[in-house]
Amino acid sequence: MGFSRTKDRIFATYETISGWLSRRSKPVRNIVSRVLGGFFWLAYLRPASTVRPTMVGLAKHVGAPSATALFRGYVRRFVTGAELAERVRHGFGSELDGMLTIPDKAKLDMHLKTGGVFLALPHLHASVAMIRCLSQIYPVLAIVRLTRDQDRARAQHDLYRQVGCEFLDVRGETPTTVARQILKALKAGKIVVGVVDRIQKSPAIAIDKTKDIVRVTGFGSPVGFDGWPTRFAAKAQAPVLPGFVTQTDGRLKLLIGSAIAPSADIVASSQNLVTQLEGFIKLHPEEWAFSVDKHWSRALQNGATGGTN
């Protein structure tokens, strides 16, 4: 059983009690979260699983001495981030007020004086909680991709309705509608937030226009990276801001990288974005939820060198 199916089973188990659990005390919620976290350890320890080899590869790339310790941090951050997202989904989002800090807020404000920005994130455990907090400060359009699993998609839809900002499901809209809404939001001076670390097999050419993917290097391996973030930003003449979210001591922190100016050279812009996101991940690998994605799993294992335990 792959990790995606493991996550689906964990979700199905959790969904049967989530409404009841949301009204329980924090100690009770913590106990259930630890139990659910145990399912991730079953996936990690199962001999045929790709989770441990993936963590070994990631640990080599980031210089972590132990893949097991890295995964322990991953599970803790996942559980914490999921708990925050569930509080939002069940109407307790106000508990997150004041939780977010933005060290480079002045940089963000400076860019917003002249128009919108595209805040590009990898898949992170606390992304949803951060977006909820961010939308209390700025006008935000969240670009989301609801899952094909109907039960999870329904739960995700309920969640984003509670986040407090506009959201656009790219799976449920035509490409033309998606492009029009993103460009409209950027030109209106909004923060367009999107997760951008979905990858495919590296194309044989620099840009595969039929699939809208660009060939870049990530963690030492050639990968196919979505071209739409830098392409839309170029059309709207809006900067791309690489971003990252960390969780520490009950606080969320939004880290912002160097702005990527709008450019017709989407290969160079995409590589710049990937390089900056990779830099964030190397500093906080336990926050990167998508490290166990099957495509990144292969890339991390293929590009790794050296040894870890």
TORNU-107776 format. One line per 8 residues: number of its first residue (from 1); for each residue x, y, z of N, C-alpha, C. Coordinates in nm, 2 decimals. Layout:
NUM	X,Y,Z,X,Y,Z,X,Y,Z; ...
//
This chain:
1	0.08,-0.12,0.00,0.00,0.00,0.00,0.09,0.12,0.00; 0.07,0.22,-0.10,0.14,0.34,-0.10,0.11,0.44,0.00; 0.19,0.54,0.01,0.17,0.64,0.12,0.05,0.72,0.10; 0.01,0.74,-0.03,-0.12,0.82,-0.05,-0.24,0.74,0.00; -0.24,0.61,-0.02,-0.35,0.53,0.03,-0.34,0.52,0.18; -0.22,0.52,0.24,-0.21,0.53,0.38,-0.28,0.65,0.44; -0.25,0.77,0.37,-0.31,0.89,0.41,-0.46,0.89,0.40; -0.51,0.83,0.29,-0.65,0.82,0.27,-0.72,0.74,0.38
9	-0.65,0.63,0.42,-0.71,0.55,0.53,-0.71,0.63,0.66; -0.60,0.70,0.69,-0.59,0.78,0.81,-0.70,0.88,0.81; -0.72,0.94,0.70,-0.83,1.05,0.69,-0.96,0.98,0.71; -0.99,0.87,0.65,-1.12,0.81,0.66,-1.15,0.77,0.81; -1.04,0.73,0.88,-1.06,0.70,1.02,-1.09,0.82,1.10; -1.01,0.93,1.07,-1.03,1.05,1.14,-1.16,1.12,1.12; -1.21,1.11,0.99,-1.33,1.18,0.95,-1.45,1.13,1.03; -1.45,1.00,1.06,-1.56,0.95,1.13,-1.58,1.01,1.27
17	-1.48,1.07,1.33,-1.49,1.13,1.46,-1.45,1.27,1.47; -1.42,1.33,1.35,-1.36,1.47,1.36,-1.46,1.57,1.42; -1.59,1.56,1.38,-1.68,1.66,1.44,-1.69,1.64,1.59; -1.70,1.52,1.64,-1.71,1.50,1.78,-1.58,1.54,1.85; -1.47,1.51,1.78,-1.34,1.55,1.84,-1.31,1.70,1.85; -1.37,1.77,1.76,-1.35,1.92,1.76,-1.41,1.98,1.88; -1.50,1.92,1.95,-1.57,1.97,2.07,-1.51,1.92,2.20; -1.41,1.84,2.18,-1.34,1.78,2.30,-1.23,1.87,2.35
25	-1.18,1.85,2.47,-1.07,1.92,2.53,-0.94,1.90,2.45; -0.85,1.99,2.47,-0.72,1.97,2.40,-0.65,1.84,2.44; -0.64,1.81,2.57,-0.58,1.68,2.60,-0.64,1.56,2.53; -0.77,1.56,2.51,-0.83,1.45,2.44,-0.79,1.45,2.30; -0.79,1.57,2.24,-0.75,1.58,2.09,-0.61,1.54,2.08; -0.52,1.57,2.17,-0.38,1.53,2.17,-0.36,1.38,2.17; -0.44,1.31,2.25,-0.43,1.17,2.25,-0.47,1.11,2.12; -0.58,1.15,2.06,-0.62,1.10,1.93,-0.52,1.13,1.82
33	-0.46,1.25,1.83,-0.36,1.29,1.73,-0.24,1.20,1.74; -0.20,1.16,1.86,-0.08,1.07,1.88,-0.12,0.93,1.82; -0.24,0.89,1.84,-0.28,0.76,1.78,-0.27,0.76,1.63; -0.33,0.87,1.57,-0.32,0.88,1.43,-0.18,0.89,1.37; -0.10,0.96,1.45,0.04,0.97,1.41,0.11,0.84,1.41; 0.06,0.74,1.49,0.12,0.61,1.49,0.10,0.54,1.36; 0.00,0.57,1.28,-0.02,0.51,1.15,0.09,0.55,1.06; 0.14,0.67,1.07,0.25,0.71,0.99,0.38,0.63,1.02
41	0.39,0.60,1.14,0.51,0.52,1.18,0.50,0.37,1.13; 0.37,0.32,1.12,0.35,0.19,1.05,0.40,0.20,0.91; 0.37,0.31,0.84,0.41,0.32,0.70,0.56,0.34,0.69; 0.62,0.40,0.79,0.77,0.42,0.79,0.84,0.29,0.81; 0.79,0.21,0.90,0.86,0.09,0.94,0.82,-0.03,0.85; 0.72,-0.03,0.78,0.68,-0.14,0.69,0.79,-0.17,0.59; 0.85,-0.29,0.58,0.96,-0.32,0.49,0.95,-0.27,0.35; 0.83,-0.29,0.29,0.81,-0.26,0.15,0.78,-0.11,0.12
49	0.77,-0.03,0.23,0.73,0.11,0.21,0.84,0.19,0.15; 0.80,0.30,0.08,0.90,0.39,0.02,0.93,0.51,0.12; 0.86,0.51,0.23,0.87,0.63,0.32,1.01,0.64,0.38; 1.06,0.53,0.43,1.19,0.54,0.50,1.30,0.57,0.39; 1.31,0.50,0.28,1.41,0.54,0.18,1.40,0.68,0.14; 1.28,0.74,0.13,1.26,0.88,0.10,1.32,0.96,0.21; 1.29,0.93,0.33,1.35,1.01,0.44,1.50,1.00,0.45; 1.55,0.88,0.41,1.70,0.86,0.41,1.76,0.96,0.30
57	1.69,0.96,0.18,1.74,1.05,0.08,1.73,1.19,0.12; 1.62,1.23,0.18,1.60,1.37,0.22,1.71,1.41,0.33; 1.73,1.32,0.42,1.83,1.34,0.53,1.97,1.37,0.47; 2.00,1.29,0.36,2.13,1.31,0.30,2.14,1.45,0.24; 2.03,1.49,0.17,2.04,1.62,0.10,2.05,1.74,0.20; 1.98,1.73,0.32,1.97,1.84,0.41,2.08,1.83,0.52; 2.16,1.72,0.52,2.26,1.71,0.62,2.21,1.66,0.76; 2.09,1.60,0.76,2.04,1.55,0.89,2.11,1.42,0.93
65	2.15,1.41,1.05,2.22,1.29,1.09,2.14,1.16,1.10; 2.01,1.18,1.11,1.92,1.06,1.13,1.79,1.08,1.05; 1.77,0.98,0.96,1.64,0.98,0.89,1.52,0.96,0.98; 1.54,0.87,1.08,1.44,0.84,1.18,1.40,0.97,1.26; 1.50,1.04,1.30,1.47,1.17,1.38,1.40,1.27,1.29; 1.44,1.27,1.16,1.38,1.36,1.07,1.23,1.33,1.05; 1.20,1.20,1.04,1.06,1.16,1.02,0.98,1.18,1.15; 1.05,1.17,1.26,0.98,1.20,1.39,0.93,1.35,1.39
73	1.02,1.44,1.35,0.98,1.58,1.34,0.87,1.60,1.23; 0.88,1.52,1.12,0.78,1.53,1.02,0.64,1.49,1.08; 0.63,1.38,1.15,0.50,1.34,1.20,0.45,1.44,1.30; 0.54,1.49,1.39,0.50,1.59,1.49,0.44,1.72,1.42; 0.51,1.77,1.31,0.46,1.89,1.24,0.33,1.86,1.17; 0.32,1.73,1.11,0.20,1.70,1.04,0.08,1.70,1.14; 0.10,1.64,1.26,-0.01,1.63,1.35,-0.05,1.77,1.40; 0.05,1.85,1.43,0.02,1.99,1.47,-0.05,2.07,1.37
81	0.00,2.06,1.24,-0.06,2.14,1.13,-0.20,2.09,1.10; -0.22,1.96,1.11,-0.36,1.90,1.08,-0.45,1.95,1.19; -0.41,1.95,1.31,-0.49,2.00,1.43,-0.54,2.14,1.40; -0.45,2.23,1.36,-0.48,2.37,1.34,-0.58,2.38,1.22; -0.56,2.30,1.12,-0.65,2.30,1.00,-0.79,2.26,1.04; -0.79,2.15,1.13,-0.92,2.10,1.17,-1.00,2.20,1.26; -0.92,2.28,1.34,-0.99,2.38,1.42,-1.05,2.48,1.33; -0.98,2.52,1.22,-1.04,2.61,1.13,-1.17,2.55,1.06
89	-1.16,2.43,1.02,-1.27,2.36,0.95,-1.39,2.35,1.03; -1.38,2.33,1.16,-1.50,2.32,1.24,-1.54,2.45,1.31; -1.49,2.56,1.26,-1.54,2.69,1.31,-1.46,2.75,1.42; -1.35,2.70,1.46,-1.27,2.76,1.57,-1.14,2.83,1.52; -1.15,2.89,1.40,-1.04,2.96,1.34,-0.99,3.08,1.42; -1.08,3.14,1.50,-1.04,3.25,1.58,-0.93,3.22,1.68; -0.92,3.09,1.71,-0.81,3.05,1.81,-0.67,3.07,1.75; -0.67,3.09,1.62,-0.54,3.11,1.55,-0.50,3.26,1.55
97	-0.59,3.35,1.58,-0.57,3.49,1.57,-0.44,3.53,1.65; -0.35,3.60,1.59,-0.23,3.65,1.65,-0.12,3.55,1.65; -0.14,3.43,1.59,-0.04,3.32,1.59,0.07,3.34,1.49; 0.04,3.42,1.38,0.13,3.43,1.27,0.22,3.56,1.29; 0.35,3.53,1.26,0.45,3.64,1.25,0.51,3.64,1.11; 0.54,3.75,1.06,0.61,3.77,0.93,0.73,3.85,0.94; 0.85,3.79,0.96,0.97,3.87,0.98,1.00,3.97,0.88; 0.96,3.94,0.75,0.99,4.04,0.64,0.86,4.10,0.60
105	0.77,4.13,0.69,0.64,4.20,0.65,0.66,4.33,0.58; 0.77,4.40,0.61,0.79,4.53,0.54,0.82,4.50,0.39; 0.89,4.39,0.37,0.92,4.36,0.23,0.79,4.32,0.15; 0.70,4.25,0.22,0.57,4.21,0.16,0.49,4.34,0.13; 0.48,4.43,0.23,0.41,4.55,0.22,0.46,4.64,0.11; 0.59,4.64,0.09,0.65,4.72,-0.01,0.61,4.67,-0.15; 0.61,4.54,-0.17,0.56,4.49,-0.30,0.41,4.52,-0.33; 0.33,4.51,-0.22,0.19,4.53,-0.24,0.15,4.67,-0.26
113	0.24,4.76,-0.24,0.21,4.90,-0.27,0.20,4.93,-0.42; 0.26,4.84,-0.50,0.25,4.86,-0.65,0.17,4.75,-0.72; 0.10,4.66,-0.64,0.02,4.56,-0.71,0.02,4.43,-0.63; -0.03,4.33,-0.69,-0.04,4.20,-0.63,0.09,4.12,-0.63; 0.10,4.02,-0.55,0.21,3.93,-0.55,0.17,3.79,-0.55; 0.25,3.70,-0.61,0.22,3.56,-0.61,0.31,3.50,-0.50; 0.25,3.45,-0.39,0.32,3.38,-0.28,0.32,3.23,-0.31; 0.44,3.19,-0.35,0.46,3.05,-0.39,0.51,2.96,-0.28
121	0.44,2.86,-0.24,0.48,2.77,-0.13,0.49,2.63,-0.17; 0.58,2.55,-0.11,0.57,2.41,-0.12,0.46,2.36,-0.04; 0.42,2.23,-0.05,0.32,2.17,0.04,0.38,2.17,0.18; 0.32,2.24,0.27,0.36,2.24,0.41,0.25,2.20,0.51; 0.29,2.15,0.62,0.19,2.11,0.72,0.10,2.22,0.77; 0.15,2.34,0.78,0.08,2.45,0.84,0.03,2.55,0.73; 0.03,2.51,0.60,-0.01,2.61,0.50,-0.15,2.67,0.52; -0.24,2.58,0.55,-0.38,2.62,0.56,-0.40,2.72,0.68
129	-0.34,2.68,0.79,-0.34,2.77,0.91,-0.28,2.90,0.88; -0.17,2.91,0.81,-0.10,3.03,0.77,-0.19,3.12,0.69; -0.26,3.05,0.59,-0.34,3.13,0.49,-0.46,3.19,0.57; -0.51,3.12,0.67,-0.62,3.17,0.75,-0.58,3.29,0.82; -0.46,3.29,0.88,-0.40,3.41,0.95,-0.37,3.52,0.86; -0.31,3.49,0.75,-0.28,3.59,0.65,-0.40,3.66,0.60; -0.51,3.59,0.58,-0.63,3.65,0.52,-0.70,3.75,0.62; -0.65,3.74,0.75,-0.71,3.84,0.84,-0.63,3.97,0.83
137	-0.52,3.98,0.75,-0.44,4.10,0.74,-0.45,4.15,0.60; -0.45,4.06,0.50,-0.45,4.10,0.36,-0.56,4.04,0.28; -0.60,4.10,0.16,-0.69,4.03,0.07,-0.61,3.92,0.00; -0.67,3.80,0.01,-0.60,3.68,-0.04,-0.69,3.59,-0.13; -0.62,3.54,-0.24,-0.69,3.44,-0.32,-0.60,3.31,-0.31; -0.66,3.21,-0.25,-0.59,3.08,-0.24,-0.62,2.99,-0.36; -0.51,2.94,-0.42,-0.53,2.85,-0.53,-0.51,2.71,-0.48; -0.62,2.63,-0.49,-0.62,2.50,-0.43,-0.65,2.39,-0.54
145	-0.62,2.27,-0.51,-0.65,2.16,-0.60,-0.72,2.05,-0.51; -0.85,2.05,-0.51,-0.92,1.95,-0.43,-0.90,1.81,-0.48; -0.89,1.72,-0.39,-0.85,1.58,-0.43,-0.97,1.51,-0.51; -0.94,1.41,-0.58,-1.04,1.33,-0.65,-1.12,1.25,-0.56; -1.07,1.21,-0.45,-1.15,1.14,-0.35,-1.26,1.22,-0.30; -1.39,1.18,-0.32,-1.50,1.26,-0.29,-1.52,1.30,-0.14; -1.49,1.20,-0.06,-1.50,1.23,0.09,-1.40,1.34,0.13; -1.28,1.32,0.09,-1.17,1.42,0.12,-1.20,1.55,0.06
153	-1.25,1.55,-0.07,-1.28,1.67,-0.14,-1.39,1.75,-0.07; -1.49,1.68,-0.02,-1.59,1.75,0.06,-1.54,1.81,0.18; -1.45,1.74,0.25,-1.39,1.80,0.37,-1.30,1.91,0.34; -1.23,1.90,0.23,-1.14,2.01,0.19,-1.22,2.14,0.16; -1.33,2.12,0.09,-1.42,2.23,0.05,-1.47,2.30,0.18; -1.52,2.22,0.27,-1.57,2.27,0.40,-1.46,2.35,0.47; -1.34,2.30,0.46,-1.22,2.37,0.53,-1.20,2.51,0.46; -1.19,2.51,0.33,-1.15,2.64,0.26,-1.26,2.74,0.28
161	-1.39,2.69,0.29,-1.50,2.79,0.32,-1.48,2.86,0.45; -1.41,2.79,0.54,-1.39,2.85,0.68,-1.26,2.93,0.69; -1.18,2.93,0.59,-1.05,2.99,0.60,-1.06,3.14,0.60; -1.16,3.20,0.53,-1.18,3.34,0.54,-1.13,3.42,0.42; -1.09,3.35,0.31,-1.05,3.42,0.19,-1.11,3.36,0.07; -1.10,3.42,-0.04,-1.14,3.36,-0.17,-1.05,3.24,-0.20; -1.11,3.14,-0.26,-1.03,3.03,-0.30,-1.08,2.98,-0.44; -0.99,2.93,-0.51,-1.02,2.88,-0.65,-0.97,2.74,-0.66
169	-1.06,2.65,-0.69,-1.02,2.51,-0.71,-0.98,2.49,-0.86; -0.86,2.47,-0.89,-0.81,2.46,-1.02,-0.85,2.33,-1.09; -0.89,2.23,-1.01,-0.93,2.10,-1.07,-1.08,2.11,-1.11; -1.15,2.20,-1.05,-1.29,2.21,-1.08,-1.33,2.32,-1.18; -1.23,2.39,-1.23,-1.25,2.50,-1.33,-1.17,2.48,-1.45; -1.21,2.55,-1.56,-1.14,2.54,-1.69,-1.01,2.61,-1.68; -0.91,2.58,-1.75,-0.78,2.65,-1.75,-0.80,2.80,-1.78; -0.90,2.83,-1.87,-0.92,2.98,-1.90,-0.98,3.05,-1.78
177	-1.07,2.99,-1.71,-1.12,3.05,-1.59,-1.02,3.07,-1.48; -0.93,2.97,-1.46,-0.83,2.98,-1.36,-0.73,3.09,-1.40; -0.69,3.10,-1.52,-0.60,3.21,-1.57,-0.66,3.34,-1.54; -0.79,3.36,-1.58,-0.86,3.49,-1.57,-0.87,3.53,-1.42; -0.90,3.44,-1.34,-0.92,3.47,-1.19,-0.78,3.51,-1.13; -0.68,3.43,-1.16,-0.55,3.46,-1.10,-0.50,3.60,-1.15; -0.51,3.62,-1.28,-0.46,3.75,-1.33,-0.54,3.87,-1.28; -0.67,3.85,-1.26,-0.76,3.95,-1.20,-0.72,3.98,-1.06
185	-0.69,3.88,-0.98,-0.65,3.90,-0.84,-0.52,3.97,-0.83; -0.42,3.93,-0.91,-0.29,3.99,-0.91,-0.30,4.14,-0.95; -0.38,4.17,-1.05,-0.39,4.31,-1.10,-0.47,4.39,-1.00; -0.55,4.32,-0.91,-0.63,4.39,-0.81,-0.55,4.42,-0.68; -0.42,4.37,-0.68,-0.34,4.40,-0.57,-0.35,4.30,-0.46; -0.40,4.18,-0.49,-0.42,4.07,-0.39,-0.29,3.98,-0.38; -0.28,3.91,-0.26,-0.18,3.81,-0.25,-0.25,3.68,-0.30; -0.19,3.63,-0.41,-0.23,3.50,-0.46,-0.14,3.39,-0.40
193	-0.20,3.30,-0.32,-0.12,3.20,-0.26,-0.14,3.06,-0.33; -0.03,3.00,-0.37,-0.04,2.87,-0.43,0.07,2.78,-0.39; 0.04,2.65,-0.38,0.15,2.55,-0.36,0.20,2.51,-0.50; 0.33,2.50,-0.52,0.38,2.50,-0.65,0.48,2.38,-0.67; 0.49,2.29,-0.57,0.59,2.19,-0.58,0.54,2.05,-0.63; 0.43,2.05,-0.71,0.40,1.93,-0.78,0.49,1.91,-0.90; 0.55,1.80,-0.91,0.64,1.77,-1.02,0.60,1.65,-1.10; 0.66,1.64,-1.22,0.64,1.53,-1.31,0.77,1.48,-1.36
201	0.77,1.38,-1.44,0.90,1.34,-1.50,0.96,1.45,-1.58; 1.09,1.47,-1.58,1.15,1.58,-1.65,1.13,1.57,-1.80; 1.08,1.68,-1.86,1.06,1.67,-2.01,1.19,1.67,-2.08; 1.19,1.62,-2.21,1.31,1.61,-2.29,1.35,1.74,-2.34; 1.26,1.84,-2.34,1.29,1.98,-2.38,1.28,2.07,-2.26; 1.33,2.19,-2.28,1.33,2.29,-2.17,1.19,2.32,-2.12; 1.09,2.34,-2.22,0.96,2.37,-2.19,0.86,2.28,-2.27; 0.78,2.21,-2.20,0.68,2.13,-2.26,0.55,2.20,-2.25
209	0.51,2.27,-2.36,0.39,2.36,-2.36,0.26,2.28,-2.35; 0.26,2.16,-2.40,0.14,2.08,-2.40,0.10,2.04,-2.25; 0.21,2.02,-2.17,0.18,1.98,-2.03,0.20,2.10,-1.93; 0.25,2.21,-1.99,0.28,2.33,-1.91,0.38,2.30,-1.80; 0.49,2.23,-1.84,0.60,2.20,-1.74,0.73,2.25,-1.79; 0.82,2.28,-1.70,0.95,2.33,-1.73,1.05,2.24,-1.67; 1.16,2.22,-1.74,1.27,2.13,-1.69,1.36,2.21,-1.60; 1.36,2.17,-1.47,1.45,2.23,-1.37,1.52,2.13,-1.29
217	1.61,2.17,-1.20,1.69,2.08,-1.12,1.64,2.10,-0.97; 1.60,1.99,-0.91,1.55,1.99,-0.77,1.62,1.88,-0.69; 1.69,1.92,-0.59,1.77,1.82,-0.51,1.86,1.73,-0.59; 1.92,1.79,-0.69,2.02,1.72,-0.77,1.96,1.64,-0.89; 1.83,1.64,-0.90,1.77,1.56,-1.01,1.69,1.65,-1.11; 1.69,1.62,-1.23,1.60,1.69,-1.33,1.46,1.65,-1.31; 1.37,1.75,-1.30,1.23,1.73,-1.27,1.15,1.82,-1.36; 1.02,1.78,-1.38,0.93,1.87,-1.46,0.85,1.95,-1.36
225	0.86,2.08,-1.36,0.80,2.17,-1.27,0.69,2.26,-1.34; 0.58,2.28,-1.27,0.47,2.36,-1.33,0.52,2.49,-1.38; 0.48,2.53,-1.50,0.52,2.66,-1.55,0.43,2.77,-1.52; 0.31,2.74,-1.47,0.20,2.84,-1.46,0.24,2.95,-1.35; 0.30,2.92,-1.24,0.32,3.03,-1.15,0.40,3.15,-1.20; 0.52,3.12,-1.27,0.60,3.22,-1.32,0.54,3.28,-1.45; 0.46,3.20,-1.52,0.40,3.25,-1.65,0.29,3.34,-1.61; 0.20,3.31,-1.52,0.10,3.40,-1.48,0.15,3.53,-1.42
233	0.25,3.52,-1.34,0.31,3.64,-1.27,0.37,3.73,-1.38; 0.43,3.67,-1.48,0.49,3.75,-1.59,0.38,3.82,-1.67; 0.27,3.76,-1.69,0.16,3.82,-1.76,0.10,3.93,-1.68; 0.09,3.92,-1.55,0.03,4.02,-1.47,0.14,4.12,-1.42; 0.26,4.10,-1.46,0.37,4.19,-1.42,0.38,4.20,-1.27; 0.36,4.08,-1.20,0.37,4.08,-1.06,0.48,3.99,-1.02; 0.55,4.02,-0.90,0.66,3.94,-0.86,0.61,3.81,-0.80; 0.70,3.71,-0.80,0.68,3.58,-0.73,0.76,3.59,-0.60
241	0.70,3.56,-0.49,0.77,3.56,-0.36,0.77,3.41,-0.31; 0.89,3.35,-0.31,0.90,3.22,-0.25,0.87,3.23,-0.10; 0.79,3.14,-0.05,0.75,3.14,0.09,0.76,3.01,0.16; 0.76,3.01,0.29,0.77,2.89,0.37,0.71,2.92,0.50; 0.65,2.81,0.56,0.58,2.83,0.69,0.64,2.73,0.79; 0.68,2.78,0.91,0.73,2.70,1.02,0.64,2.71,1.14; 0.65,2.60,1.22,0.57,2.59,1.34,0.67,2.58,1.46; 0.66,2.67,1.55,0.75,2.67,1.67,0.68,2.72,1.79
249	0.67,2.64,1.89,0.62,2.68,2.02,0.48,2.74,2.01; 0.39,2.68,1.93,0.26,2.73,1.92,0.24,2.86,1.83; 0.35,2.89,1.76,0.35,3.00,1.67,0.37,2.96,1.53; 0.32,3.04,1.43,0.35,3.02,1.29,0.43,3.13,1.24; 0.53,3.10,1.15,0.61,3.20,1.10,0.62,3.19,0.95; 0.58,3.30,0.88,0.59,3.30,0.73,0.72,3.36,0.69; 0.81,3.28,0.63,0.94,3.32,0.58,0.92,3.36,0.43; 0.98,3.46,0.39,0.97,3.51,0.25,1.11,3.52,0.19
257	1.12,3.47,0.07,1.25,3.47,0.00,1.27,3.60,-0.08; 1.36,3.59,-0.17,1.39,3.71,-0.26,1.29,3.71,-0.37; 1.24,3.83,-0.40,1.13,3.84,-0.51,1.19,3.80,-0.64; 1.11,3.73,-0.72,1.15,3.69,-0.86,1.07,3.79,-0.95; 1.14,3.87,-1.02,1.08,3.97,-1.10,1.01,3.90,-1.22; 0.90,3.96,-1.27,0.83,3.90,-1.38,0.92,3.90,-1.50; 0.93,3.79,-1.57,1.02,3.77,-1.68,0.96,3.67,-1.78; 0.99,3.69,-1.91,0.95,3.60,-2.01,1.03,3.47,-2.01
265	1.14,3.47,-1.94,1.23,3.35,-1.93,1.18,3.27,-1.82; 1.07,3.19,-1.84,1.01,3.12,-1.73,1.10,3.00,-1.69; 1.19,2.96,-1.77,1.28,2.85,-1.73,1.38,2.90,-1.62; 1.44,3.02,-1.64,1.52,3.08,-1.54,1.44,3.12,-1.41; 1.32,3.17,-1.43,1.24,3.21,-1.32,1.20,3.09,-1.24; 1.16,2.98,-1.31,1.12,2.86,-1.24,1.24,2.80,-1.16; 1.36,2.80,-1.22,1.47,2.74,-1.15,1.51,2.83,-1.03; 1.49,2.96,-1.04,1.52,3.05,-0.93,1.42,3.01,-0.81
273	1.29,2.99,-0.85,1.19,2.96,-0.75,1.22,2.82,-0.68; 1.25,2.72,-0.76,1.28,2.59,-0.71,1.40,2.60,-0.61; 1.51,2.67,-0.66,1.63,2.68,-0.58,1.60,2.74,-0.44; 1.52,2.85,-0.44,1.49,2.92,-0.32,1.40,2.83,-0.22; 1.30,2.76,-0.28,1.22,2.67,-0.20,1.30,2.55,-0.14; 1.40,2.50,-0.23,1.49,2.40,-0.18,1.57,2.45,-0.06; 1.61,2.58,-0.07,1.69,2.63,0.04,1.61,2.64,0.17; 1.48,2.68,0.16,1.40,2.67,0.28,1.38,2.53,0.34
281	1.36,2.44,0.25,1.34,2.30,0.29,1.46,2.24,0.36; 1.58,2.28,0.31,1.70,2.23,0.37,1.72,2.29,0.52; 1.66,2.40,0.54,1.66,2.46,0.68,1.55,2.40,0.77; 1.44,2.36,0.71,1.33,2.31,0.79,1.26,2.19,0.72; 1.34,2.08,0.70,1.29,1.97,0.62,1.17,1.90,0.68; 1.15,1.91,0.81,1.04,1.84,0.87,0.91,1.90,0.84; 0.91,2.03,0.79,0.78,2.10,0.76,0.73,2.07,0.62; 0.81,2.00,0.54,0.78,1.98,0.40,0.69,1.86,0.39
289	0.56,1.87,0.37,0.47,1.76,0.37,0.48,1.68,0.24; 0.53,1.74,0.13,0.53,1.67,0.00,0.66,1.59,-0.02; 0.74,1.58,0.08,0.87,1.50,0.06,0.83,1.36,0.03; 0.72,1.31,0.08,0.68,1.17,0.06,0.59,1.15,-0.07; 0.57,1.26,-0.15,0.51,1.24,-0.28,0.59,1.15,-0.36; 0.52,1.06,-0.44,0.60,0.96,-0.51,0.70,1.02,-0.61; 0.67,1.13,-0.67,0.76,1.19,-0.77,0.89,1.24,-0.70; 0.86,1.32,-0.59,0.97,1.37,-0.51,1.05,1.26,-0.44
297	0.98,1.15,-0.40,1.05,1.04,-0.34,1.16,0.98,-0.43; 1.12,0.96,-0.56,1.22,0.91,-0.66,1.33,1.01,-0.67; 1.30,1.14,-0.69,1.40,1.25,-0.71,1.50,1.25,-0.59; 1.44,1.25,-0.47,1.53,1.25,-0.35,1.62,1.13,-0.34; 1.57,1.02,-0.37,1.65,0.90,-0.36,1.75,0.89,-0.47; 1.72,0.94,-0.59,1.81,0.94,-0.71,1.92,1.04,-0.69; 1.89,1.15,-0.63,1.99,1.26,-0.62,2.07,1.26,-0.50; 2.04,1.17,-0.40,2.11,1.17,-0.27,2.25,1.11,-0.29
305	2.34,1.16,-0.21,2.48,1.11,-0.20,2.52,1.10,-0.05; 2.62,1.03,-0.02,2.66,1.02,0.12,2.58,0.92,0.20; 2.60,0.92,0.33,2.53,0.82,0.42,2.45,0.88,0.53; 2.35,0.81,0.57,2.27,0.85,0.69,2.22,0.73,0.76; 2.15,0.74,0.87,2.09,0.62,0.93,1.94,0.64,0.95
//
